[in-house]
Amino acid sequence: MTLRVVLADDQRIVRDGLVTLLGLLPGIEVVGAAADGAAALELVAEHAPDVLLTDLRMPGVDGVEATRRVRTEHPGTAVVVLTTYVDDEAVVPALRAGAAGWLSKDADAEAIGRALRSAADGQTTLDPVAAARLVGASAPAPAPATLPDGLTPREAEVLTLIAEGLSNQQIARRLVVGEATVKTHVNHLFAKAGLRDRAQAVRYAYRHGLTGG
């Protein structure tokens, strides 16, 4: 199944490069390219893509606002943020706005392709550099002796792996359990912690010191 993508970047050379780069990846079709967030919103409304790949810093409607509006007005379209700025001040608003992925512009084509597919599948991808910056910036306390919200040690372990950006399938392989078992743990920890999606789970893990860093 072809993944349909709209991308937005205010730098033409970057935008054209991304169109070319994504066009070389199998199973990905760029259906529109925009120079700012406002134009990206129009393209999303017109084409109903699977994913919007957007720069963060753009004039007018920036990537955060574009993300927020896409997730509100076109919930069938996931959003991946691709930007130069790997710092917590950029990551947190993007995740809060509903971004399912956050990548540095240093990411290679394969990493971008994986992030786009993960976002379309409802998974969260966080660039390792961005994750390290976010963990460092938030300076979480050591993992508490008593886990928050009644999480079990296994649920906390699954949460830590979610914060590392692993999918359920990858977590299953890491823990040597079935994927159905992982899904059960995820459902339980989401219910206990009042989480709606993996982006919230990532923030929750950082806030409570439940990361692998």
Secondary structure as UniProt FT lines:
FT   STRAND          3..8
FT   HELIX           12..23
FT   TURN            26..27
FT   STRAND          28..34
FT   HELIX           37..47
FT   STRAND          51..54
FT   HELIX           63..73
FT   TURN            75..76
FT   STRAND          78..83
FT   HELIX           88..96
FT   TURN            97..98
FT   STRAND          101..104
FT   TURN            105..106
FT   HELIX           109..120
FT   TURN            121..122
FT   STRAND          125..126
FT   HELIX           128..138
FT   HELIX           148..150
FT   HELIX           153..163
FT   TURN            164..165
FT   HELIX           168..175
FT   HELIX           179..193
FT   HELIX           198..207
FT   TURN            208..209
//
